[in-house]
Amino acid sequence: MAIKTSRILLVGGEPELAELCVATLEKDNAAHVLMVIDQEHGDRVVSIAEAFRPDVVLLLAINHMAPLGGEEVCRQLRANAVAGTAKIILFSSDGLKKGLRAAKACGADAFISKPFDQEKLLEMLELLLS
């Protein structure tokens, strides 16, 4: 599956980061469908993902998502029969080693360190969706 035909759910993050992700994914129509949930609705991500059925979930705010943290949201997504099939990319400013450990521990498919490179995000999506 290519990015152009994928459904992407973007969750949380600072507004500037979320806007940068949206701009990156909308550039040249990279993402077919994009849904954005602000970080105040971390407790609703799984039910939204069940209805939306994304191919990829981008978790942008692992430490600041209310009322759950991004790692717990990731675990809950993985435990859900419908939503758990999505690829999950965890974003963090915690540093590479800590971020990779957190991503692995909660079941994420990939980790991106903040601030992130737009091309790296697109390359990672291509890899995960191939």
Buried (B, 14 or more C-beta within 10 A) or exposed (E): BEBEEBBBBBBBBBEEBBEBBBEBBEEEEBBBEBBBBBBEBBBEBBBBBBEBEBBBBBBBBBEBBEEBBBBBBBBBBBEBEBBBEBBBBBBBBBEEEEBBEBBEEBBBBBBBBBEBEBEEBBEBBBEBBE
